Each structure stands twice: as structure tokens, then as C-alpha cells.
């Protein structure tokens, strides 16, 4: 895909329709693919006799290919633009959905899931890059918040609607339909989004790789970004798979109630995305630095996870709503990092952070399954002790990253 519509300069509502909505469609599909296994896991477990370890690996391989694609696709976006790259990669996701639907065993399931992760790898980052090209920087946090709401709608669609759909169709047909949605999103981006030349990409491929290496050597990238990576990785890793089994095994919910609670948790994530971005922008207008809002939000999210770690199943719905509602504060890191690097490096900076985030999400989903698998499975249910041990490890690492963020950035407040 390389032909571009005639260049234009849309503004106002037309700009939102031409740029925001098509990229939002791709992001919606990516979240639907990401979270669907949290409801479909009983069918997959039964059809392929999956252990907790294998279930974690199958779901988390999405994040592995997603993370591995971040840097090369970020360079491609800086060179060829977010429109063409995202539209092309969504076709790869559609192919992955088809492979998954036709899978006869674990190898083909893994291949399909890997292709899906690869295909949707730039949906959010291409949106940020496009917004940086078309919108003023001060609107970035708000636009990102609305994108998170769209993603939450995709996560919502992967909960109760999927559970209801599985009453009339099987899981294979479901993944064929998801592949079709990916094709539609690809066409929307390719046909509707106007082309706009990006700033210079920075020379040769070797030069671009050197720039990325410089990003990873930047202490500020890690001090600001690592907390964001952990907050996001733990939230999306758990919501994308292990929140569902936790609700079933710890809170004692049946499948319909589990899907309903997952829907509310996903909705909280979307509302939190809008509120966190809007709150950050509003507080900045009143003199509160976005960095302070970011640190406070990440800290609150870490505290909110404690009851889930302890296994308080009686308050399942409220616990997951609060935790998921606060987790989008981690995304406030993106405009903070974008402001610390040259504008032409936006794609590479945000994709570098995304790579770290989704490598951690892979580690979360896989290691949680591996730890849970250390305890015996009773009547098809996983042990409470396994959940506590696995979730506690995630919490400790997230808390350490947030503490380092507050400590490392203390000088930014002392200088004000």
C-alpha cells in the first residue's frame, strides 16, 4: 500500500473524522484481539488440553511479536508515515486471525496469535505519530485519553458480547469475523486518512538504529518510562487473560458473571483513559506539572492492586474497576517523553517505550501462568495460592518502578 489520497489540510471536526476515527478503528480491533482470550480460554483449554503454562504462552506470544516489531515498525513509520504502515500491518493481523481459526494444534495456534500481535503492533503508536503530525502537542494527552476509550470499547467487545456470541457460533468462526474487522480497519485508514509528510527520518537505517540505541542509553527515558511500562504491562497482561480465571477461581463467578465483570473492568479502563488525559491537561493549565499527575496516578494504581494480590474475591467487581480505572495514568508518560526528545524522533521514542511495555506484558502473562502451574489444578480450577504468588511478584516489580520514578524525578520538582 503506497498510493496516497490527494494532500489536504482538514481542520476541526473534519480533521477528527479524517485522522482520529480511522486510527481509532484499528486500535479498537487491536484491543478486541488482545483481550478475547480472557473469555475464550475455556474453549481453548478444552479443545487443546492446555495447562496454565501453555495458556499463558499462547496468549502472551501476542505481546512478544508485538514488542519485537516496535523498533523496526517505528523506523518505518518515521520514514513512510503512520497511514501506510498501519494499514498494511492490519492485513497481517487479519491473516493471523484466519490462521488461528483454522488451527489444528498448538504450533498453528501460536503462529496465528503471533501474526495477530505483529499485525496490530503499531495501532497505538501510529496514532500518536499521526497526532503529532496533525495536532498541537498540548492536545496529545487528551487525544490519547480518547484513544484509550476506544481501546476500552474493543476490550468491552471482547467480554460480554463475545460470551453471548459464543452461544450461537464457535470460537473458530469468531476469529474469522475478527479477521474481517481487521481488513475493514485497514481499508478505513488507507482510504480516509490524508497523507502528510513527516519530518526527516534521520538518514540511513544504521543512523536510525544508532538513534534508537541513544534513546535506550538516555537515563531520563528509563526513569520516566519504566514505571509507565510496568503499570501498563501488569494491567493489560492481567485484563487480557488472567483477570477472567481469577474471577472464576477466586471470586467464584460463573462464565456469564465473569464476562459481565470483565466488561465493567474494561469500561473502567476506557473511562480512566479519558479522565487521566483530560485531568492532566486541566491540571497543567492550573500550574500542576503533568509529571506530578503521572506520578500520583501510577502510585494510586499500585496501591489499588493490593487487595487483588491478597485475593479478596468478595469485592471482585469494585477491585478490578478501581485498578483498571487508574492504570491509564501510566500512558501520561508518552507526551512527557515526546517533549524531551526532538519532534522527528517521536515515532522511535514511543515505540521504544512500547517495546519495553509489551515485553513486560509478555513476561507478565507467561510468568503468571508458569507460577500458577506450580500448584495443582482442582476440578479445572487454579489454586488461590498460585494467584497470590504470581500477582505479588507483579506488584513488587511495579511498586519498585514507581518508587524509582518518584526518586529519580525529585529534582524536577525541586527546581520549580
C-alpha positions, -999 to 999 in steps of 0.1 A, spaced: 0 0 0 17 32 -11 -8 53 -31 -20 83 -11 -51 104 -14 -46 140 -25 -30 161 2 -53 182 21 -54 202 54 -86 192 72 -95 211 104 -119 209 133 -145 181 131 -132 171 96 -97 166 110 -110 144 137 -131 124 112 -103 120 87 -74 113 112 -87 103 146 -116 79 136 -97 57 111 -68 51 135 -93 46 163 -109 18 142 -75 0 141 -70 5 178 -104 -9 185 -96 -41 166 -62 -44 184 -78 -44 218 -105 -68 207 -79 -93 196 -58 -86 227 -85 -94 252 -106 -120 235 -88 -149 252 -99 -138 286 -134 -151 277 -125 -178 251 -99 -195 273 -123 -224 284 -129 -234 248 -92 -233 240 -82 -251 272 -107 -279 265 -101 -282 227 -63 -284 231 -59 -296 267 -39 -265 277 -21 -263 310 -18 -228 328 17 -225 314 6 -233 278 -24 -210 281 -1 -182 293 23 -188 265 -4 -189 238 -19 -156 249 13 -138 257 30 -146 224 9 -118 210 29 -94 232 62 -110 222 58 -103 185 41 -70 193 72 -59 212 97 -72 188 81 -53 159 81 -19 177 115 -6 167 116 -16 131 80 -5 126 87 27 144 115 34 119 92 26 90 66 50 104 91 78 106 102 71 70 69 62 53 43 76 76 18 60 101 -10 57 75 7 33 51 24 13 78 -6 8 100 -30 -1 70 -5 -27 57 1 -43 91 -36 -47 99 -38 -71 69 -11 -92 87 -34 -93 118 -63 -104 96 -42 -133 83 -33 -142 119 -70 -144 128 -76 -168 99 -46 -190 109 -58 -191 145 -93 -200 134 -80 -229 113 -55 -242 138 -52 -279 144 -28 -278 172 -6 -257 194 20 -247 167 -6 -232 144 -24 -215 174 9 -199 183 16 -189 147 -18 -173 144 -16 -155 177 20 -143 168 8 -129 135 -21 -111 152 4 -94 177 27 -84 148 -2 -70 128 -16 -47 154 18 -37 168 16 -1 156 -20 7 161 -15 29 191 20 42 182 9 51 146 -20 71 162 4 90 184 27 97 154 -2 108 133 -15 131 161 20 146 164 18 154 127 -17 168 126 -25 182 161 -7 206 185 14 189 213 -8 204 241 -37 182 228 -18 150 229 -28 138 263 -65 144 256 -64 127 223 -45 97 238 -72 95 265 -99 93 239 -79 66 221 -77 46 253 -115 49 255 -118 35 220 -94 7 230 -116 0 261 -146 -3 238 -126 -30 220 -119 -47 253 -156 -43 262 -165 -61 230 -142 -89 240 -161 -96 272 -199 -100 274 -205 -96 237 -181 -124 230 -196 -146 256 -230 -140 241 -217 -146 205 -202 -180 216 -237 -191 224 -245 -191 187 -212 -195 169 -180 -214 178 -146 -198 186 -132 -206 151 -160 -186 134 -154 -158 159 -118 -154 149 -127 -154 112 -150 -125 119 -123 -107 138 -100 -110 108 -127 -94 87 -129 -65 111 -91 -60 108 -95 -58 70 -122 -32 73 -100 -11 97 -71 -13 72 -92 0 44 -106 28 66 -70 40 74 -57 37 38 -87 53 21 -97 80 46 -66 94 62 -48 121 42 -11 118 36 11 144 54 49 143 50 67 136 83 98 154 94 131 140 81 136 103 92 172 108 102 193 93 73 203 57 68 190 26 86 223 24 105 219 60 116 183 54 128 194 23 148 221 44 164 195 70 174 173 43 190 203 30 209 209 65 221 173 66 234 179 34 254 211 49 268 192 80 280 187 78 318 156 100 316 139 75 292 142 48 319 135 69 350 103 83 334 93 53 312 99 22 333 70 29 358 47 35 328 58 2 313 51 -17 344 18 -1 352 6 -7 316 21 -42 313 6 -55 345 -29 -41 337 -31 -53 301 -14 -86 309 -40 -94 336 -70 -80 318 -61 -98 286 -61 -132 302 -57 -138 340 -84 -115 353 -110 -139 339 -96 -170 356 -91 -151 388 -128 -140 388 -138 -176 382 -115 -193 407 -110 -167 434 -143 -148 433 -163 -179 424 -181 -164 394 -197 -184 366 -189 -177 330 -217 -152 324 -209 -132 356 -172 -133 348 -178 -118 314 -200 -92 329 -174 -81 354 -147 -81 327 -169 -58 307 -171 -33 337 -133 -36 342 -127 -28 306 -152 1 307 -133 15 337 -101 13 317 -117 34 290 -132 60 314 -99 62 332 -81 68 299 -103 98 291 -102 112 326 -65 108 331 -56 126 299 -82 153 304 -73 157 341 -36 161 332 -43 188 307 -67 207 330 -43 205 360 -14 217 338 -35 248 330 -37 254 367 0 251 372 2 214 382 30 198 362 20 167 341 48 148 357 32 152 391 -1 139 378 16 110 362 35 100 394 3 104 416 -17 82 392 8 55 389 12 54 427 -26 52 432 -28 23 407 -1 4 426 -20 8 459 -53 -3 442 -38 -36 432 -30 -47 468 -65 -62 475 -64 -82 442 -30 -96 451 -43 -107 485 -72 -124 468 -102 -106 482 -127 -122 459 -158 -109 477 -151 -74 463 -141 -86 428 -160 -61 407 -151 -30 427 -114 -40 430 -110 -45 393 -129 -14 383 -106 8 406 -74 -9 395 -82 -8 357 -96 28 360 -63 40 375 -40 21 351 -43 45 322 -24 71 342 7 52 330 1 64 295 7 100 306 44 92 301 41 93 263 37 131 260 63 136 287 89 116 268 78 132 235 86 166 249 121 155 260 132 145 225 132 162 191 99 161 173 112 140 144 121 112 169 86 109 182 79 76 165 111 60 177 108 72 213 72 60 217 79 27 200 109 22 222 88 25 253 61 4 237 86 -24 231 96 -24 268 60 -23 278 49 -52 258 80 -73 265 70 -69 301 33 -77 293 46 -110 277 66 -117 308 35 -110 330 11 -132 311 36 -161 307 51 -160 342 18 -157 359 7 -189 341 40 -206 350 37 -197 387 1 -207 389 10 -240 373 33 -248 403 1 -256 423 -23 -285 415 -54 -279 394 -85 -290 412 -117 -296 392 -104 -275 364 -97 -245 387 -64 -230 396 -52 -225 432 -56 -193 452 -20 -196 464 -8 -196 429 -27 -164 420 -13 -147 452 23 -157 445 21 -146 408 3 -114 413 25 -105 443 56 -107 421 40 -83 395 31 -59 423 66 -58 438 82 -50 405 56 -23 397 60 -7 431 97 -6 427 95 11 393 71 37 406 93 44 436 123 49 414 103 73 392 94 94 422 130 94 435 147 100 401 125 129 391 125 146 425 149 173 411 123 183 386 101 195 415 129 209 435 138 232 406 103 246 403 
